[in-house]
Amino acid sequence: MLDVKQKPIHPVVWMVGAATLILFAASSARHALFHSTAYDLAIFDQAIYLISQNQTPFSSLMAINILGDHAAFIFYPLALLYKIYPDVHWLLFVQAFALALGAWPSWSLARQAGLSEPRAIAIAAMYLLYPAVFNVNLFDFHPEVIALPAILAAILAARLDKILWFCAAVILILSCKAVLSLTVVMMGVWLFLFEKTRRCGLIAIFFGAAWFLIATQAIVPYFNQGKQHAGVGRYQYLGNSVLEIAINLIIKPHLVAGRLISADTLGYLILLFLPAIWWLSPRHLSPLIGALPMLLMNILSDIEAQRDLIHQYSVPIFPFLLIAVISTIADRQKRGSIFWKNVGKYLWNHRNSMRQIWQRVSKRISLKSVKHIWSHRLLIRRTWKGGKLLFANSLLAKLLILWSLLTFLVLAKYGYLWTTYLGYLDTWQATRQAINLVQTKGNVLTDNSLAPHLAHRSTIKLLHQVANGQSLNEFEYVLLNLRHPWHDTADTAASVAAQLKQSPLFKISYQQDDVWLFEKL
């Protein structure tokens, strides 16, 4: 019987698995504690559920077909998971796995660039410890997180000249969000001009530009009742349409100068680059060309949430920042190797002088010791060379991980798990019981933090969608937490509760700890 030794599992595989479990547990805990929100978890959960039921993915929360939001066709393959069993935790798991999976192409890119194994593993750890990876995972679900490992995989495929794999990765990126088409275009420009992978660069430019025009000028207006994408409203000072904004960026640069050069922008850039600041060099910043579209959109936006590491808007920037880090370290490693080669050449060229020095030193050493050292000269040389490389590799790897861990501890929002997210414990049991009493797929009215638990129906609306005194007859259930109402609709919640208590069309199905469930008779 043959004794077959099992190949050990690669450390990065363990890292991906462990990170997936940690991220999934963290987002699931947030959801279970009623801190997930309708914007955006319930929106996407409802749409994917409706697709899985072969229904039109019309979002009652946004009052549009979900394809009129970001033209994210990725929802259709995700709906296959809901056909197995419809549960929002599928989305939380897919997000956790996608974010963790990016560590593998990060390691592969580092090895492809010539980094040693310890340094490549440190790069994978640096990826997982980047604060935005953890923070974005906590903030509901967003399809663009699936594009994060896909961008890294696309760059790896381009460098390896794997055209089919590159095309597959680009298509996956474009299916996640229409605006990522700009990222794909600029990634193509970078690949074409700086990476000299001209075929992949041209493919990315063509696919990205074509999809941007199709998505913004055809798909989104068609499914959004002829209107422009809602995100255009974040740049109203530049225009009222994508085309008008693009024109004004060119002919009216003074409109954006104040945004580009400001303390707010500086603070955002510090947040983005701080976790990698020691491993960046001006000579290797060309990969950031691919990050320019999202970077500029975040800086120019009226929404402050686009300039932090908590929300999803900075996700497409991080892969290119990581590539810049890998390029810098690879260059330093190469130059370090050249330095030691030059030292060797110098010693060889001056070997006569070195021999004289050795003769002087050897006079003070016993002949026996000299012979012993000389007999082991090859072993000593190999040990010195190996020790030098091992020390250099392990030291830099440790520094990479140490700095990444430090910035993670400062910027990641892990503290929310035992501070902010425990704020609703006094009504947790009552809320669970009330949700379990919603037993049909009838229309529901509730607030932002309860909607993600009731999104599997054709109509669910938030309190801000109903005016004071408006008839509530379209709803079969109204669920309210008056002790912990959503801050923007606290007054509306109290008004709706008072209205329903007096209404002969509704009964109180449940009431405990200021949690109220009204059911239509």
PEHU-V355140 format. One record per run of one state. SS is the DSSP state (a for helix, b for strand, c for the rest). FROM is the first residue (numbers start at 1). LEN is the number of residues. If there is no record, write none. Layout:
ss = [SS SS]
from = [FROM FROM]
len = [LEN LEN]
This chain:
ss = [c a c a c b c b c a c a c a c a c a c a c a c a c a c a c a c a c a c a c a c a c a c a c a c a c a c a c a c a c b c a c b a c b c a c b c b c]
from = [1 11 33 38 53 58 60 64 66 67 71 74 85 89 113 117 130 131 139 145 160 163 177 180 194 198 224 230 236 242 252 254 261 263 275 277 280 282 285 286 301 304 308 312 350 351 363 367 376 377 412 414 419 420 423 425 437 444 447 451 454 460 463 466 477 482 487 502 506 513 515 521]
len = [10 22 5 15 5 2 4 2 1 4 3 11 4 24 4 13 1 8 6 15 3 14 3 14 4 26 6 6 6 10 2 7 2 12 2 3 2 3 1 15 3 4 4 38 1 12 4 9 1 35 2 5 1 3 2 12 7 3 4 3 6 3 3 11 5 5 15 4 7 2 6 1]
